[in-house]
């Protein structure tokens, strides 16, 4: 029983070491998302990965593609553990290329 309580307490503490602003508008047609991860959860690299996935997923829900405007370490780039946050500003745009038509093999000779 002590191990179960310890495991539950550990998971609760680790869950508090990650944060997200969610996607929010910063200007007409421009969105932003910030992620923060504790070093034990991957730090800035994990925050970057999650932020990119969230921005891409947001645009995909509208059938659009993610177009970055600016991206980089977030509010605490010089923490003693290195960057632990990542912020992206982006817009969603229609895909540049239409879907490719199915290729048909050339006629046999």
Secondary structure, 3 states (H helix, E strand, C coil): CHHHHHHHHHHHHHHCCEEECCCEEEECCEEEEEEEECHHHCHHHHHHHHHHHHHHHHHHCCCCEEEEEEEEECCCCCCCCCCCEEEEEEEEECCCCCCCCCCCCCCCC
